Amino acid sequence: MNRKILFYTHSLAGGGAERVWAQLARGFAGRGDDVIFVQDFDSQDSHSQENAGCLGGSARRALLGRNHLLATWRLARLIAREQPDISVSALSASNLKHALAATIAGRRNRAVLSYHGHFKAEPQLLSRIAYLLTPLLTRLAASTVCVSDALRDYLAAVWRAPPAQTHRIYNPVDLGASAGAAALPLDQRPPVVISASRLVAGKNIVGLLRAFARVQPDQARLVLLGEGKERPAIEAEIARLGLGSRVKLEGYAQRPWTHYGEARCFALFSDHETFGLVLAEAMACGLPVVSTDCGGPRELLDGGRCGRLVDVGDIDGFARALTECLARPGDGLIEKARALAFSLDAALDAYDALFDRVRASAGTPEQRRPICPSSSI
């Protein structure tokens, strides 16, 4: 029996979480569900355009507006009118508005929240308020999803989310797109290290540069994909370390697969990661990975069995791991096999099972009376 599923987030602008949301919505629409994709606003930046491409035209779309209070009320009226079997939101501020809207509409027993980052990774005021209200929001909703066991444990221990209602579902990777990245065997490629992330403080690109400066051989090169406010500081550090001829800032890459196919290994020097989508993408391309042991990467790398884990901030240890990885990159088969756990179908199946449990627990017909009328927005 096909379902009606409402996906909600602030917009398609941003990073990996928004792309994941678009992929999941498109995936459920492709499986025959009636999907409504709801955003506060539409953006014309490059990230939004890429993520909109992931969504495609398979879902109905609705815009609520940038005013948070008005958007919450409009979302409540939309939920009351559409009566979705499941409504699901991504990121903390959207979780807050969704939980309130679903309560107003009398549908909170069909509402699913999803968390993609730590408190400190979402600095906006409303996001911080939403995180502080996590103990309440996760009890208002029927269920809560975290993108890693590390994040689930954090949400339960620090923010008192109810463990029985909190589930881990890994983010999906576009394995079809990554399949085209195969090029020369790893050991025949030039000694290129690649990294991809937003250029912001928590990704610690400066620390990565300091580790790379100690890597052997000294003809190895580092390619950085991404943009962000830390670019001036990163450029200054490249100059200070004398790495101008060995490090290239490529900027934001809409399709990074070509770059992955030209590299011998992937590096992530973050201070914290709840999942690490770029690691999963690199592994899907068969790249060996060196990462700091900063949360989600330990799960993605299966405790270090599918990649090299180094303590957070350990510049010397990271340099040694990169040097070893460049010298013995392997054949990429272990990494590709591990990446299958992060396929879109695996994520859809996990959400599918959760949605069916939530719908069964909610029962039919709906018993709660909506607070708001169901007239059109």
Residue pairs with C-beta under 8 A, 6 or more apart in sequence:
2 32
2 33
2 34
3 33
3 34
3 84
3 85
3 86
3 355
3 359
4 33
4 34
4 35
4 36
4 82
4 83
4 84
4 85
4 86
5 25
5 28
5 33
5 34
5 35
5 36
5 84
5 85
5 86
5 87
5 88
5 355
6 35
6 36
6 38
6 78
6 79
6 82
6 84
6 86
6 87
6 88
7 21
7 24
7 25
7 35
7 36
7 37
7 38
7 59
7 88
7 89
7 90
8 38
8 39
8 75
8 87
8 88
8 89
8 90
8 94
8 97
8 98
9 17
9 18
9 21
9 38
9 39
9 89
9 90
9 91
9 94
10 39
10 40
10 41
10 91
10 93
10 94
11 18
11 39
11 40
11 41
11 42
11 43
11 48
12 18
12 21
12 22
12 39
12 42
12 43
12 47
12 48
12 51
12 52
12 55
13 43
13 45
13 47
13 48
13 51
14 47
14 48
14 51
15 47
15 198
16 116
16 171
16 275
16 277
16 278
17 90
17 91
17 116
17 117
17 171
18 47
18 48
18 51
18 90
19 50
19 51
19 54
20 90
20 116
20 171
20 172
20 277
20 347
21 51
21 90
22 37
22 51
22 52
22 54
22 55
23 54
23 55
23 172
23 174
23 344
24 172
24 344
24 347
24 348
24 351
25 35
25 37
25 55
25 58
25 59
26 35
26 54
26 55
26 56
26 58
26 59
27 172
27 344
27 345
27 347
27 348
28 35
28 348
28 351
28 352
29 35
29 58
29 59
30 58
31 348
31 352
34 60
35 58
35 59
35 60
36 59
36 60
36 61
36 62
36 78
36 82
36 84
37 55
37 59
37 60
37 61
37 62
38 61
38 62
38 63
38 64
38 75
38 78
39 61
39 62
39 63
39 64
40 63
40 64
40 65
40 66
40 71
40 94
41 63
41 64
41 65
41 66
42 48
42 63
46 252
46 254
47 252
50 254
54 174
62 78
62 377
64 70
64 71
64 74
64 75
64 78
64 377
65 71
65 74
68 93
68 97
68 126
71 97
72 97
72 100
72 101
72 104
73 101
73 104
73 372
74 377
75 97
75 98
75 101
76 100
76 101
76 102
76 104
76 105
76 370
76 371
76 372
77 105
77 372
77 373
77 374
77 375
77 376
77 377
78 101
78 377
79 87
79 101
79 102
79 105
79 107
80 104
80 105
80 106
80 107
80 370
80 372
80 373
80 374
81 374
81 375
81 376
83 107
83 366
84 107
84 110
85 110
85 355
85 359
86 110
86 111
86 112
86 355
86 358
86 359
87 98
87 102
87 107
87 110
87 111
87 112
88 98
88 111
88 112
88 113
88 114
88 145
88 351
88 355
89 95
89 97
89 98
89 99
89 111
89 112
89 113
89 114
90 114
90 116
91 114
91 115
91 116
91 117
91 122
91 127
92 115
92 117
92 122
92 127
92 130
92 131
92 134
93 122
93 124
93 126
93 127
93 130
95 113
95 114
95 115
95 130
95 137
95 141
96 126
96 129
96 130
96 133
96 137
98 111
98 113
98 141
99 108
99 111
99 113
99 137
99 140
99 141
102 108
102 110
102 111
102 140
102 141
103 140
103 371
104 370
104 371
104 372
105 370
105 371
105 372
105 374
106 366
106 368
106 369
106 370
106 371
107 366
107 368
107 370
108 140
108 141
108 142
108 368
109 142
109 358
109 361
109 362
109 368
110 142
110 358
110 359
110 362
110 366
111 140
111 141
111 142
112 141
112 142
112 143
112 144
112 145
112 354
112 355
112 358
113 137
113 138
113 141
113 143
113 144
113 145
114 144
114 145
114 146
114 147
115 144
115 145
115 146
115 147
115 151
115 155
115 274
116 147
116 151
116 171
116 274
116 275
117 151
117 274
118 151
118 154
118 272
118 274
119 128
119 131
119 158
119 159
120 202
120 272
121 202
121 272
121 274
122 128
122 131
130 137
131 159
134 155
134 159
134 160
134 161
135 159
135 160
135 161
138 144
138 155
138 159
138 161
138 162
138 165
138 166
139 162
139 165
141 165
142 165
142 358
142 361
142 362
143 165
143 166
143 167
143 354
143 357
143 358
144 155
144 161
144 165
144 166
144 167
145 166
145 167
145 168
145 169
145 351
145 354
146 152
146 155
146 166
146 167
146 168
146 169
146 274
147 168
147 169
147 170
147 171
147 274
147 275
147 296
148 168
148 170
148 274
148 275
148 295
148 296
148 299
149 168
149 299
150 274
150 295
150 296
150 298
150 299
151 168
151 274
151 275
151 295
151 296
152 161
152 163
152 166
152 167
152 168
154 274
154 295
155 161
155 166
156 162
156 163
156 166
167 354
169 347
169 350
169 351
169 354
170 275
170 280
170 299
170 341
170 342
170 346
170 347
170 350
171 275
171 277
171 280
171 342
171 347
172 342
172 343
172 344
172 346
172 347
172 348
173 277
173 280
173 281
173 284
173 339
173 342
173 343
173 344
174 281
174 344
175 284
175 339
175 340
175 343
175 344
177 255
177 257
178 257
178 260
178 281
178 284
178 285
178 339
179 284
180 257
180 261
181 257
181 258
181 260
181 261
181 285
181 286
182 261
182 285
182 286
183 189
183 261
183 262
185 331
186 264
186 265
186 286
186 287
186 288
186 329
186 330
186 331
186 332
187 264
187 329
189 262
189 263
189 264
190 221
190 262
190 264
191 217
191 219
191 220
191 221
191 264
191 326
192 220
192 221
192 222
192 223
192 262
192 263
192 264
193 212
193 215
193 220
193 221
193 222
193 223
193 263
193 264
193 265
193 266
193 267
193 322
193 326
194 222
194 223
194 224
194 225
194 259
194 260
194 262
194 263
194 265
194 266
194 267
194 282
194 287
195 205
195 208
195 222
195 223
195 224
195 225
195 266
195 267
195 268
195 269
195 278
196 224
196 225
196 226
196 253
196 256
196 259
196 266
196 278
196 281
196 282
197 203
197 205
197 225
197 226
197 268
197 270
197 278
198 226
198 227
198 228
199 205
199 224
199 226
199 227
199 228
199 229
199 230
199 231
199 234
200 228
200 229
200 230
201 230
202 270
202 271
202 272
203 226
203 228
203 230
203 269
203 270
203 271
204 269
204 270
204 271
204 292
204 313
205 224
205 230
205 234
205 269
206 230
206 233
206 234
206 237
207 269
207 313
207 315
207 318
208 222
208 267
208 269
208 318
209 222
209 234
209 237
209 238
209 241
209 243
209 247
210 237
210 241
210 315
211 269
211 315
211 316
211 318
211 319
211 322
212 220
212 222
212 243
212 246
212 247
212 267
212 319
212 322
213 241
213 242
213 243
213 319
214 315
214 316
214 319
215 319
215 322
215 323
215 326
216 323
216 326
217 326
219 246
220 246
220 322
220 326
221 246
221 247
221 248
222 243
222 246
222 247
222 248
222 267
223 247
223 248
223 250
223 259
223 263
224 234
224 247
224 248
224 249
224 250
225 250
225 251
225 252
225 253
225 256
225 259
226 251
226 252
226 253
227 251
227 252
231 249
234 249
235 249
238 244
238 247
238 249
250 259
253 259
256 281
257 285
260 266
260 281
260 282
260 285
260 287
261 285
263 287
264 287
264 288
264 325
264 326
264 329
265 287
265 288
265 289
265 290
265 322
265 325
265 326
265 329
266 278
266 279
266 282
266 283
266 287
266 288
266 289
266 290
267 289
267 290
267 291
267 318
267 322
268 276
268 278
268 279
268 289
268 290
268 291
268 292
268 297
269 291
269 292
269 318
270 276
270 291
270 292
270 294
270 297
271 292
271 294
271 312
271 313
272 294
272 295
272 312
273 279
273 294
273 295
273 296
273 297
274 295
274 296
275 296
275 300
276 291
276 295
276 296
276 297
276 300
279 289
279 291
279 297
279 300
279 301
279 307
280 300
280 339
280 342
282 289
282 335
283 289
283 300
283 306
283 307
283 335
283 336
283 338
283 339
284 335
284 336
284 339
284 342
285 332
285 336
286 331
286 332
286 333
286 335
286 336
287 332
287 335
288 307
288 308
288 325
288 329
288 330
288 332
288 335
289 297
289 301
289 306
289 307
289 308
289 335
290 307
290 308
290 310
290 318
290 321
290 322
290 325
291 297
291 300
291 301
291 307
291 308
291 309
291 310
292 309
292 310
292 311
292 312
292 313
292 314
292 318
293 309
293 310
293 311
293 312
294 312
297 307
297 309
298 304
298 309
300 306
300 307
300 338
300 342
301 307
301 308
301 309
301 338
302 338
303 309
305 334
306 334
306 335
306 338
307 335
308 321
308 324
308 325
310 317
310 318
310 321
311 317
340 346
